[in-house]
Amino acid sequence: MGKGIKGESCPEAIRKAILHGEIISFSELFSRVRPMGLWKDNRIWQALMASVVNLPPARRWWSIEPFLFLHEDGRVSLYDERVHPKVVD
């Protein structure tokens, strides 16, 4: 997987682009990650989906440790096991 401008992987850039406690749309998160590396748009979208803890089918083709929580309204936040429901594969 390609590296970002500061040497991070696409999932690492995603994690850096969202603050703890922040709830944002996938589009907003994508727009923050896009300038952080030379990844193709599809690569970013795939990494975004594979990073969601409560969307197990999206992780089928990636070996990313998931860290995003998908809310009912379609926005995401960093997963916090103390706040969010326990995720079952």
Sequence and secondary structure as in RCSB ss.txt:
>XXXX:A:sequence
MGKGIKGESCPEAIRKAILHGEIISFSELFSRVRPMGLWKDNRIWQALMASVVNLPPARRWWSIEPFLFLHEDGR
VSLYDERVHPKVVD
>XXXX:A:secstr
   BTTS  HHHHHHHHS TT  B HHHHHHHHGGGB   HHHHHHHHHHTBTT GGGGTT      EEE TTS 
EEE  TTTS     
